[in-house]
Amino acid sequence: MKTNQSKIVDCTIRDGGLVNNWDFSIEFVQKLYAGLNEAGVDYMEIGYKNSPKLLKGAEGAGPWRFLNDDFLRKVIPQKGHTKLSALVDIGRVDENDILPRSESMLDLIRVACYSKDVDKALQLVQTFHDLGYETTINIMALSNVMENELLEAFEQIRESVVDVVYIVDSYGSLDHNDFHYLVEKFKTHLPDKRLGVHTHNNLQLAFSNTLIAAEKGVELLDASCYGMGRAAGNCPTELLVTHLKNTNYTLRPVLDIVENLMIPLREKEEWGYIIPYMITGTLDEHPRSAMALRSSADKDKAVDFYDTLTTPEVNFGDK
């Protein structure tokens, strides 16, 4: 299994922040970075670089929701081997808030979008590229994208400066056949682009789907420590670190992270393979309805939940 081109992007703070509203202490993030750096992990996504003025409810979120370069310098005064990454959403970032890479702690800026907004995403990518950053475009909810939309997106991406194009399983609904198909399709239509993958664990397939992608030459592999991420969570960093062949990762520092940071946090916050998330995954639905269920008194009433989602005459409006 040739996976030595693989690079792990640990998303514990960014995607995990969707679980606890980015309420991580500075000490937590410092320990996480030190451990990932010792383990040889390539990137740590330390949060979102969105702009608070463009988002509702911004005042309640932790600082990792709106990364500030001066703040980051205090958090990680000395960067090691592990590069720093941030994600931005279309319409939620003010380009004037982004410093040139030479003045920033960040190395990689990733732009998340739906297929209909690829043109807007690529404008942002061009801006970040011109400022010196590595860039990715992450097309979300691929399982819900029509073929013609995807081909149109590929045409625009092919001509762009973006470094890496991500295959994103937003709903955790894809399996090994889907990943074989999608990776081949992306490689065929984007022969000059590097690829990345971001999986969710609704069907307990995040790790195996990531491995399939790696075997097929996908380079950037998203993961998070102990799988922490929105709803069913992500591919666990510790599994990739120990399993990828021909790499120089070290497992022990990640086990230290899991033991000292993640297990205590998991006692307070919920994420991972849980039946309502399995149900939304198998129905190829956004997990928001399952997240709402888990916050209610009926959190374990899986049969009622399933019946509600599969009753044709019930209209939920926009998924």
N, C-alpha and C positions, 0 to 999 in steps of 0.2 A: 504494500500500500504506500504509494508515493504521496506524502502530504507535506514535504519539507518546505513548500512555498507558503504554508499556512501561517497566518498571523492572527492571534487572538485579540479581540476588542472586548474588554470587560466593561459591561454596562451596568454594574451593580448600583452605582449612585444615580445614573440617569433613569434607567428603566425601573429600578427598585424604588426610586423616588415617587413613582406613580402609586406605590403602595402606602407610603407613609408621609406623603406631601413634602418630600425632600427634607424631612426632619432628621438629618444626620448631623452629629456633632463634628466639629473641626477635627477633634482627636480621632474619631471613627474614620474619617476620610484620610487622614494622615497615615493611620495604621494600615488601612486598606492599600493605599498607594505603596507604602514601604513593602508590604507583603507581595503585592503583584510585581513590583520591581525586582524583588529578590527571586521570585519564581520565574522571571524572564518573560512575563506577559508583555505583549508588544504595545498595546494601547489601553488606557483607562479613560472611559467616557465619564467625565467628572460632572456632567450635568447638561442643562440646556443653556444656550446663549440667546434665549428669547428676551424681549424687552418688556419690563413690567407695565409700561404705559399702554401696551397693546393687548393686554390680557386681563380678563375679569378675575377677581379673587386673588390677585397677585400678592397682596399684603399678608395673606395667611401662609404662604409657602416658604420653605427654607431657601437659603441663598444659592443652592445648587440648581434652582429653577431659573435663575437669571444671573449667570456667571459674570462676575466683575473681575477684570484683570488685576487690579490692585489687591483685591481680596485673595485671589488665587496665589499671588506672590507670597502672601503671608502664610497661606495654608501649606504650600509646597515651595519653600524657599530654594530648595536644591532638587532639580529634576534629575532622575537617573536615566536608565535605559528606556523605561516605559514612557511612551509619548502620551500627551493629553489630547483628548477629543471632546467635542461638544456637538450637540444636535440643535438644529433650528427648524422651526415649522414655517411654512409659507404664511405670510401675513402677520406673523408674530415677532418679527425681528426688524429692528431699525438698523439699516446698514451703517449708519453713522456711529453706532455703538461698537463697531468692530475695528480694533486696532490692526495695523499691519502685523504680519506674523513675527517680524523681527522685534516687535515691541510687546508681543503677547506671550502668555504661558502656553497657549494652545498650539497644536501642530496640525490637527485635522478638524475640519468643520463638515458635518454631514447635514444634508438637506432632506427632510422628510416631506413627501407630498403624495397626493393621490394622482392617478394617471392623467386626469383632466388638467392638472396644474403643472405638468412637466415643464412647459415653457417658462412659467414663473420660477420654478425651482432652478432651471438652468441659468436664468438671469442672475439669481443669487450665487450659484456655483461660480459663474464668471467673475463676479465681484470678489468672492473669497479667493479664487485662483489668482486674480490680479494682485491681491494683498499678500500672496505668497503661501497660502495654506494648501495642504493636501485636501482633496474634496471627494465626497461621495454623494450620490443621489439614491435615496431609499424610497422606492415606489411601494406604498403600503397597500394592504388588502388585495394582493395579486389574485387571490382565489375568486374575487368578484369582478375582475377586469375582463371585458370582452376582447376577443382576439384582435379585432380591427383597431381598438384603442391602443393595445399594446404595440402593435406594429407601427402605429403613428408615433407613439412615444419613442420607439427605437430609432426611427428616422431622425428625430430631433437630437437624441442622446448621441447618436453616432458622430454627428458633426461638432459636438460640444467638447469643452476642455476637461470635463469631469474625469477624475482618475479611476473611480471605482463605482460600479453600478450594483445595487443591492437587490437580492431576491428576498422579499419579506413575507413571511407567513403570519400575517397580523392576527388571524383568528385561530391559529394552531390547528388548522383543519386539513393540512396537506400531509400526504404520506410519501413513501419512498418512490413510488411510481411518478407522483407529481414532481418530485425534486429531480429525478432523472430527466423528465420531460422539460421542465423549466430551465435547468442549467444548460441543456443542449440548445434550447431555443434562444436563450440569452447569448450563448457562445456563437451561434450561427449568425445572429443579427447584429451582434456587437463584437466582432472578432478582435478589435484593437483595444477593447476595454477590459480592465481587471474586474473581477466579480467579488461580491460579498454576500453573506447570508445571515438572516436574522430569523430565528425560529421561536415558537411558543410551545408550551408543553401540555396543552389541553388533552392530547391523546397519548401522552407519554412518548412522543416521537421526536422531541426537540434534539436530543443527542444524536439519535441515529440519522435523522435528516441532515444534521450538520456534518456528520461523518461522510454521508453520501456526497454532499456538496464538495467537501474537502478532497475526496478521492477523485472527483471529476474536475479538479483544478481550481475550485473557488478559493480565493486567497484570504479574504478577511472574514473571520468567523466570530460572530457576536456570541457572547456568553455572559453569565453573571454568577457570582459566588453563591453557592447553595441554591442556584436557580432563581434568585430573587428578582422578580419583575411583576409587571401588572398582571393581576388575575392568576392564570396558571403558571406564570413565570417563564423563564428562558432556559436554554441549554446551560447546564452547570459548568462553570469554569473549571472546577476541579476534575471533571471527567475528561475534558479536552486536554488539560495539562498532562494528565497521566496516560492518555490513550494515543495521542497523535504520534506517529512514528517519525524518525529522522528530525526531531526537534530537540532543543536544549532546555525545555521547560523543567522546573523542579516542583514536585507536588507538595513537599512538606510545608513551605510558607503559605500555600493556599489552604491546607488543612488547619494551619494556625489561625488564619482568617475565619474559617468556618467555625472553629471551636470557640474562639474568643469574641468574635463580632456577630456572626450570622445566627448561631444557635440561640444566644440570648435575645436577639432581635425577633427571631421567629416565634418566641414565646409571647411577644406583644403584638406582632403583625402577622397577617395571614397571606400566604401566597402558595402556589404550587398546584399539583394535581388534586383537584377536588371535584366531586361529581357534577355540580352545576356548570363548571367550566368545561368539563368533558362534554356535556350536553350541547353547549353553544359551539364547541369545536366540531362536534360530529354533524351539527346542523349548518356549519359554515356561517355562524352569526358572530357579530361583535359581542364581546363578553360583558357589555355594560349591564344587560338584564340580569346576568348571573351575579355580577358584583352587587347590584341592588338587592338581590335575593339574600346574599351572604351578609348584608348589613341589616337584614330584617329579622323579625321573630320566627319567620318560617324558613330559616336559612338551610335546613336539611330536608325540606319537603321537595325532594327531587322529582317525584312522580307528577305532582301537581304542576311543577315548573315545566316539565317535559310536555305534559298535556297542553298547557297554555301555549307553549311555543309551536306546537305541531297541530293546533286546531285551525283549520283554514279560514274559518269565518272571523277569527279574531284579527283585527287590524292594528298593528303596533305603529303604524306610520313609518317614519324613517328608521331603518336599522341603524 
